[in-house]
Amino acid sequence: MSARSIRPTTAARTRLAAVGSLAVAGALLLTACGDQTAGGGSGDVDASGKASTAPLFAKLPKKIQDAGVIKVGTNAEYAPMEYVEGGKIVGVDPDIAAALSKQLGVEFKFTSGSFDGLITAVNTGRYDIAMSSITDNKQRQEGLDDKGKKLGEGVDFVDYFTAGTAVYVKKGNPKGIKSIEDLCGQTAAVQRGTTYEEALKTQSKKCTDGGKKAITIESFENDTEAQTRVKSGGAVAGVNDYPVAVDMARKADGGNAFEVVGEQYDAGPFGIVVDKQNTQLRDALKEAVDGIIKDGSYQKVLEKWGAQSGAIKAAQINGGK
């Protein structure tokens, strides 16, 4: 599928339509790494932090019931899925979490940090979950590297969204790029530790196997740096989640910075990352995702952000391939 890297210590992702451009000028937003609570709130949680009315509160592990909080790791640099605006972490994922909190009766406290450390942080207990447009795939589930070597125990995913990959270029497409296959012998920019980076490596090997030159892959710490590289002409193209790339092309510099070439490909699920030992939390989250789909709040969140194309009909555990 699209999105972020296959390394088990990373968390794959994807993103979409947003309020305001993250591209280039959005770099100002990316420096914030604070906490933000998405939550359910006063109607669901009593003074002791325990829920009395939320339908799925009793399904949660006692530790989380007592705390009244689910600690969420994210990388808030990926509008409109999760990004910083006015000092707060906002976007599709925080709004979905707020809807989930009404089902579960606890708050979701988001903390932004490095994207490629999210899965490790869940496995070590720093976060209860990670929610950051993370691609669900077998490598992450099983704790394997991109060569199939066992590196860790892996994680479970609760799938809640789907998206594909897109190639974007500088406005005007000066190199005439039409698809990822056209990047042989060219320079492409991508965020480090993402499935997009892996997609470029795979395509580069196809290039050389076919007698063409390899792709020069420039990997950056965050997506904004990759966008800046494309905008400056240092890279002929970037790779991103399709809805994110479309929104970026529409909004960055008033629509004058980028354009998307071709259609999306390799669509697959985003999942909430949960430690494999925490099956009670995993199962409660699955019920909560199904609950917000049923009550309509899920669809309202996606409509708010223009992300309806990623809607699913039911949650799934470890549905990625």
Secondary structure, 3 states (H helix, E strand, C coil): CCCCCCCCCCCCCCCCCCCCCCCHHHHHHCCCCCEEEEECHHHCECCCCCECCCCCHHHCCHHHHHHCEEEEEECCEECCCEEEECCEEECHHHHHHHHHHHHHCCEEEEEECCHHHHHHHHHCCCCCEECCCCECCHHHHHCECCCCCECCCCEEEEEEEEEEEEEEEECCCCCCCCCHHHHCCCEEEEECCCHHHHHHHHHHHHHHHCCCCCCEEEEECCHHHHHHHHHHCCCCEEEEEHHHHHHHHHHHHHHCCEEEEEEEEEEEEEEEEEECCCHHHHHHHHHHHHHHHHHCHHHHHHHHHCCHHHCCCCCEECCCC
